Amino acid sequence: MEQGRKEKINAYKRRRLNGGVYQIKNLINGKCLLQSTTDLAGSKNRFDFSCYTGSCISYKLQKEWTIFGKDSFVFEVLEELTQKETQTEKEFSEDIKTLEEIWMEKIDPDILY
């Protein structure tokens, strides 16, 4: 039984990450919170959980989350990256941050939270 557990832990450590840049967009006024992550699925799950519980996912959104409600916000993936087999987590994280910087230049700063 211990061997199976160790194998699962090693497999988890060897998994390739799927990250990227996403936005949480206010459908009422078009403003968005731009974010990046090395774990897109985890970020989406946190957003879904915050909607389910009615809690706001970010203090930057809190005021409008309270005014407009959770249903006025959507989670949108803008670009995805999958970790290369030869990449360390740190290298992958740096690539994700670079991707976020590129997206920051693409988006009108007036619509960002």
Beta strands, then each sheet from edge to edge (+ up, - down):
strand 1: 18-26
strand 2: 32-37
strand 3: 73-82
sheet 1: 2+ 1- 3+
end
